[in-house]
Amino acid sequence: MYICGKLVTLRAIEREDLSLLQLWSNAPEIAYMLGGWHFPSSALMMEKWLTDLQADPLNQRYAIETKLQKRLIGTANLVNINWKDRNACTGVMLGPGEIKKQGYGTDTVIALMRYAFEELAFERLDTTIIEYNQPSYRMYTSSCGWKEEGRKKNYYWRKNRFWDQIIIGINRDDYFTFMEK
Ligand SMILES: CC(C)(COP(=O)(O)OP(=O)(O)OC[C@H]1O[C@@H](n2cnc3c(N)ncnc32)[C@H](O)[C@@H]1OP(=O)(O)O)[C@@H](O)C(=O)NCCC(=O)NCCS
């Protein structure tokens, strides 16, 4: 089942997506904004990543496709899925050069929230942000109803210095209140 927003569709990642995903995975400007890190990705590593992903139901990663042109513009995820306590972490990434500040990120998070809370009956979603990532912070908090819940001091090492990690989240009650507005 596709996860549908108003502007985007979240679908499974296909082998044909891998060359673009490899480019994005190696783009320094994207790596700078993301909490995770890895060494340079080869085509073979991308193949293995996709194979491992198929066998991992607790870490879901999706392609973000525009509804109108059906163009791959980024990836989104629901990872660290915890079925007992009914929570998970989310992530969203639009490719470098893809259209920003047009609502695609917000639409993706809202589609993920609707899926997590209304279809999977989750209680809570979490994510973490590097302190300088204003686009992500604004997307989650001002556009999607999430709240800052704390900061871990000097959690990330980027560009020769440490930066804080911002912890943000949303519970199902807050999601339904947000959607009523
Ligand atoms: C974060 C990201 C997904 C946002 O996607 P987007 O489609 O540009 O965001 P939206 O258009 O939905 O905008 C959401 C909010 O963020 C704000 N915003 C977006 N880009 C911004 C920027 N460069 N500077 C300041 N605010 C910005 C928008 O103004 C909007 O806030 P508003 O509703 O108060 O006006 C996108 O910038 C991205 O992929 N960045 C690189 C990867 C990344 O950082 N992922 C998140 C890791 S935690």
The ligand as an SDF file (V2000), in Angstrom:
LIG
                    3D

 48 50  0  0  0  0  0  0  0  0999 V2000
   14.3910   19.5090    5.9370 C   0  0  0  0  0  0  0  0  0  0  0  0
   13.7470   19.3720    4.5730 C   0  0  0  0  0  0  0  0  0  0  0  0
   13.1660   17.9600    4.4050 C   0  0  0  0  0  0  0  0  0  0  0  0
   12.5970   20.4100    4.4880 C   0  0  0  0  0  0  0  0  0  0  0  0
   11.9000   20.1730    3.2770 O   0  0  0  0  0  0  0  0  0  0  0  0
   11.1100   21.3530    2.5280 P   0  0  0  0  0  0  0  0  0  0  0  0
   10.2190   20.7320    1.5150 O   0  0  0  0  0  0  0  0  0  0  0  0
   12.0680   22.3700    2.0380 O   0  0  0  0  0  0  0  0  0  0  0  0
   10.2620   21.9760    3.7380 O   0  0  0  0  0  0  0  0  0  0  0  0
    8.8430   22.7050    3.6340 P   0  0  0  0  0  0  0  0  0  0  0  0
    8.7300   23.4150    2.3340 O   0  0  0  0  0  0  0  0  0  0  0  0
    7.7810   21.7220    3.9560 O   0  0  0  0  0  0  0  0  0  0  0  0
    8.9780   23.8030    4.7910 O   0  0  0  0  0  0  0  0  0  0  0  0
    8.7250   23.4920    6.1370 C   0  0  0  0  0  0  0  0  0  0  0  0
    9.0780   24.6860    7.0090 C   0  0  0  0  0  0  0  0  0  0  0  0
   10.4870   24.8430    7.0540 O   0  0  0  0  0  0  0  0  0  0  0  0
   10.8520   26.1340    6.5970 C   0  0  0  0  0  0  0  0  0  0  0  0
   12.0690   26.0140    5.8290 N   0  0  0  0  0  0  0  0  0  0  0  0
   12.3280   25.1740    4.8220 C   0  0  0  0  0  0  0  0  0  0  0  0
   13.5660   25.3960    4.3380 N   0  0  0  0  0  0  0  0  0  0  0  0
   14.0700   26.4180    5.0710 C   0  0  0  0  0  0  0  0  0  0  0  0
   15.3150   27.1000    5.0680 C   0  0  0  0  0  0  0  0  0  0  0  0
   16.2840   26.7860    4.1870 N   0  0  0  0  0  0  0  0  0  0  0  0
   15.5160   28.0910    5.9790 N   0  0  0  0  0  0  0  0  0  0  0  0
   14.5580   28.3910    6.8800 C   0  0  0  0  0  0  0  0  0  0  0  0
   13.3550   27.7720    6.9420 N   0  0  0  0  0  0  0  0  0  0  0  0
   13.1210   26.7980    6.0310 C   0  0  0  0  0  0  0  0  0  0  0  0
    9.6960   26.5870    5.7290 C   0  0  0  0  0  0  0  0  0  0  0  0
    9.6370   27.9820    5.6310 O   0  0  0  0  0  0  0  0  0  0  0  0
    8.5340   26.0120    6.4960 C   0  0  0  0  0  0  0  0  0  0  0  0
    8.2770   26.7650    7.6720 O   0  0  0  0  0  0  0  0  0  0  0  0
    6.9660   27.6410    7.8330 P   0  0  0  0  0  0  0  0  0  0  0  0
    5.8040   26.6690    7.6870 O   0  0  0  0  0  0  0  0  0  0  0  0
    7.1080   28.2090    9.2050 O   0  0  0  0  0  0  0  0  0  0  0  0
    7.0540   28.6260    6.7150 O   0  0  0  0  0  0  0  0  0  0  0  0
   14.7440   19.6870    3.4210 C   0  0  0  0  0  0  0  0  0  0  0  0
   15.2950   20.9610    3.6310 O   0  0  0  0  0  0  0  0  0  0  0  0
   15.8650   18.6680    3.3130 C   0  0  0  0  0  0  0  0  0  0  0  0
   15.6900   17.6070    2.7460 O   0  0  0  0  0  0  0  0  0  0  0  0
   17.0350   19.0170    3.8650 N   0  0  0  0  0  0  0  0  0  0  0  0
   18.2160   18.1410    3.7720 C   0  0  0  0  0  0  0  0  0  0  0  0
   18.0670   16.8510    4.5760 C   0  0  0  0  0  0  0  0  0  0  0  0
   17.6400   17.1250    6.0190 C   0  0  0  0  0  0  0  0  0  0  0  0
   18.0980   18.0630    6.6400 O   0  0  0  0  0  0  0  0  0  0  0  0
   16.7620   16.2500    6.5310 N   0  0  0  0  0  0  0  0  0  0  0  0
   16.3190   16.3240    7.9050 C   0  0  0  0  0  0  0  0  0  0  0  0
   17.3310   15.7350    8.8110 C   0  0  0  0  0  0  0  0  0  0  0  0
   16.8260   15.8620   10.5080 S   0  0  0  0  0  0  0  0  0  0  0  0
  1  2  1  0
  2  3  1  0
  2  4  1  0
  2 36  1  0
  4  5  1  0
  5  6  1  0
  6  7  2  0
  6  8  1  0
  6  9  1  0
  9 10  1  0
 10 11  2  0
 10 12  1  0
 10 13  1  0
 13 14  1  0
 14 15  1  0
 15 16  1  0
 15 30  1  0
 16 17  1  0
 17 18  1  0
 17 28  1  0
 18 19  1  0
 18 27  1  0
 19 20  2  0
 20 21  1  0
 21 22  1  0
 21 27  2  0
 22 23  1  0
 22 24  2  0
 24 25  1  0
 25 26  2  0
 26 27  1  0
 28 29  1  0
 28 30  1  0
 30 31  1  0
 31 32  1  0
 32 33  2  0
 32 34  1  0
 32 35  1  0
 36 37  1  0
 36 38  1  0
 38 39  2  0
 38 40  1  0
 40 41  1  0
 41 42  1  0
 42 43  1  0
 43 44  2  0
 43 45  1  0
 45 46  1  0
 46 47  1  0
 47 48  1  0
M  END
$$$$
